[in-house]
Amino acid sequence: MGEIEDAIERADREAFTRRPPKTLKGQIGYLLRQMGSARAVAAELGVTADSVNRYRRGARKHARADVAAKIDGAVRARWQPQVRKRRQKQAAATGGITVETRARFGYTAPVGTTDDGRFRRVTVHLPATYARRLFDARDAGASDQQMRGIIADGLKDVYFQDGGGRALGLSDVAINDIDYMDFDY
């Protein structure tokens, strides 16, 4: 996963209205209900179906660290899909998306001005059109670089050009180095 994909995933987790199961037995039970069989869960986790059944029965109370991480990731990826969809749909339709980042921005500027990239800490609310573009790109399997381009376009319009009120000669903004990035919608 790329940095943008991770930030979207973190924002989705913040939308949970209930906490996912914490115990190994609870997590396996949830995955079995979602996926239908021990064989399907085992294939997802990279373990045997017998191991899955032992976790379900409670015969094994703890999984190896790598398997426990896979189990937790699989549960979180499937937890409350309707809540995620509803929040993303609202952000894409009317709400927009707030981007908080510390990154190095580079840009192409007219002659006589500086185009030296530098680290900036930015918190900007982007309109719904950018949220829609970002979610559509992610659903279509876009690369992290393509999603960075969408965020950079939004930051150029809203932050650097202030909706067309300044820096009109600014033509191209790029996010080069990301220290951190978080979304809220």
C-alpha positions as CSV (number, residue, x, y, z in Angstrom):
1,M,0.0,0.0,0.0
2,G,1.1,3.5,-0.7
3,E,1.0,6.5,1.6
4,I,-2.3,7.9,0.2
5,E,-4.0,4.5,0.4
6,D,-2.8,4.1,4.0
7,A,-4.2,7.6,4.9
8,I,-7.6,6.7,3.4
9,E,-7.6,3.4,5.3
10,R,-6.9,5.3,8.6
11,A,-9.7,7.7,7.9
12,D,-12.0,4.8,7.2
13,R,-11.1,3.2,10.5
14,E,-11.9,6.4,12.4
15,A,-15.5,6.1,11.0
16,F,-16.2,2.9,12.8
17,T,-19.2,3.2,15.1
18,R,-18.3,0.0,16.9
19,R,-15.0,-1.6,17.7
20,P,-14.0,-4.7,15.8
21,P,-13.5,-8.0,17.7
22,K,-10.4,-8.0,19.8
23,T,-10.0,-11.7,20.8
24,L,-8.6,-14.2,18.4
25,K,-11.7,-16.4,18.7
26,G,-13.9,-13.4,18.1
27,Q,-11.9,-12.3,15.0
28,I,-11.9,-15.8,13.5
29,G,-15.7,-16.1,14.2
30,Y,-16.3,-12.9,12.4
31,L,-14.1,-13.9,9.4
32,L,-15.9,-17.2,9.2
33,R,-19.3,-15.5,9.1
34,Q,-18.0,-13.1,6.4
35,M,-16.2,-15.6,4.2
36,G,-18.3,-18.7,4.7
37,S,-15.8,-21.5,5.4
38,A,-12.6,-22.3,7.2
39,R,-10.9,-23.1,3.9
40,A,-11.6,-19.6,2.6
41,V,-10.3,-17.9,5.8
42,A,-7.3,-20.2,5.8
43,A,-6.5,-19.2,2.2
44,E,-6.7,-15.5,3.0
45,L,-4.5,-15.9,6.1
46,G,-1.9,-18.4,4.7
47,V,-2.6,-21.1,7.3
48,T,-4.4,-24.4,7.2
49,A,-8.1,-24.9,7.7
50,D,-7.3,-27.0,10.8
51,S,-5.5,-24.0,12.3
52,V,-8.5,-21.8,11.6
53,N,-10.8,-24.4,13.3
54,R,-8.5,-24.6,16.3
55,Y,-8.6,-20.8,16.7
56,R,-12.4,-20.9,16.4
57,R,-12.8,-23.5,19.1
58,G,-10.3,-21.8,21.4
59,A,-7.9,-24.7,21.3
60,R,-5.2,-22.2,20.2
61,K,-5.5,-19.0,22.2
62,H,-2.7,-17.1,20.5
63,A,-1.6,-16.9,16.9
64,R,2.0,-16.2,15.7
65,A,2.7,-12.5,15.4
66,D,2.6,-12.5,11.6
67,V,-0.6,-14.5,11.4
68,A,-2.2,-12.3,14.2
69,A,-1.4,-9.2,12.1
70,K,-3.0,-10.8,9.0
71,I,-6.1,-11.7,11.0
72,D,-6.4,-8.2,12.4
73,G,-5.9,-6.7,8.9
74,A,-8.5,-9.0,7.4
75,V,-11.1,-8.2,10.1
76,R,-10.5,-4.4,9.8
77,A,-10.7,-4.5,6.0
78,R,-14.2,-6.1,6.2
79,W,-15.5,-4.3,9.3
80,Q,-18.5,-2.0,8.8
81,P,-18.4,-1.7,5.0
82,Q,-21.7,0.3,4.9
83,V,-20.4,2.9,7.3
84,R,-17.3,3.4,5.1
85,K,-19.4,3.6,1.9
86,R,-21.8,6.1,3.4
87,R,-19.0,8.4,4.6
88,Q,-17.2,8.2,1.3
89,K,-20.4,8.8,-0.6
90,Q,-21.1,11.9,1.5
91,A,-17.6,13.2,1.1
92,A,-17.8,12.7,-2.7
93,A,-21.2,14.3,-3.0
94,T,-21.2,17.3,-0.7
95,G,-18.8,17.2,2.2
96,G,-15.4,17.1,0.6
97,I,-12.2,15.9,2.3
98,T,-9.8,17.5,4.7
99,V,-6.1,16.9,4.0
100,E,-3.5,17.4,6.7
101,T,0.0,16.9,5.6
102,R,3.7,17.8,6.0
103,A,5.3,17.3,2.7
104,R,7.7,18.9,0.2
105,F,5.9,20.6,-2.5
106,G,7.5,21.4,-5.8
107,Y,5.9,23.5,-8.5
108,T,6.4,25.2,-11.8
109,A,6.2,29.0,-11.4
110,P,6.6,31.9,-13.8
111,V,10.0,33.5,-14.4
112,G,11.0,35.9,-11.6
113,T,9.5,33.9,-8.8
114,T,10.9,31.0,-6.9
115,D,10.0,27.5,-7.7
116,D,12.2,25.9,-5.0
117,G,10.3,23.1,-3.2
118,R,10.2,23.2,0.5
119,F,8.5,21.4,3.4
120,R,5.2,22.8,4.4
121,R,2.7,21.8,7.0
122,V,-0.8,22.2,5.4
123,T,-4.3,21.5,6.5
124,V,-6.8,22.2,3.7
125,H,-10.4,21.3,3.1
126,L,-10.8,20.2,-0.5
127,P,-14.2,20.3,-2.3
128,A,-16.3,17.2,-3.0
129,T,-15.0,17.0,-6.6
130,Y,-11.5,16.1,-5.4
131,A,-12.9,13.6,-2.9
132,R,-14.9,12.0,-5.7
133,R,-11.8,11.9,-8.0
134,L,-9.7,10.4,-5.3
135,F,-12.1,7.6,-4.4
136,D,-12.8,6.8,-8.0
137,A,-9.1,6.6,-8.8
138,R,-8.6,4.3,-5.8
139,D,-11.4,2.1,-6.8
140,A,-10.0,1.9,-10.3
141,G,-6.7,0.7,-9.0
142,A,-4.7,3.9,-9.5
143,S,-1.1,4.1,-8.3
144,D,0.0,6.1,-5.3
145,Q,1.6,8.6,-7.6
146,Q,-1.7,9.2,-9.5
147,M,-3.6,9.7,-6.3
148,R,-0.8,12.2,-5.2
149,G,-1.5,14.1,-8.4
150,I,-5.2,14.4,-7.5
151,I,-4.3,15.8,-4.1
152,A,-1.7,18.1,-5.6
153,D,-4.3,19.5,-8.0
154,G,-6.7,20.2,-5.2
155,L,-4.0,21.8,-3.1
156,K,-2.9,23.9,-6.1
157,D,-6.5,25.2,-6.6
158,V,-7.5,25.7,-2.9
159,Y,-4.2,26.4,-1.1
160,F,-1.7,27.9,-3.5
161,Q,-4.1,29.8,-5.8
162,D,-6.8,30.4,-3.2
163,G,-9.6,29.6,-5.7
164,G,-8.2,31.8,-8.4
165,G,-7.3,34.8,-6.3
166,R,-3.5,34.6,-6.4
167,A,-0.6,32.8,-7.9
168,L,-2.4,32.5,-11.3
169,G,0.9,31.7,-13.1
170,L,1.4,28.6,-11.0
171,S,1.0,25.7,-13.4
172,D,2.1,22.5,-11.9
173,V,2.2,21.4,-8.2
174,A,3.8,18.1,-7.1
175,I,4.0,16.4,-3.7
176,N,7.5,15.1,-3.6
177,D,8.3,13.9,-0.1
178,I,5.6,13.1,2.4
179,D,6.5,13.2,6.1
180,Y,2.9,12.3,7.0
181,M,-0.6,12.6,5.5
182,D,-4.0,12.2,7.1
183,F,-7.5,12.6,5.7
184,D,-10.8,13.4,7.4
185,Y,-14.2,13.2,5.8
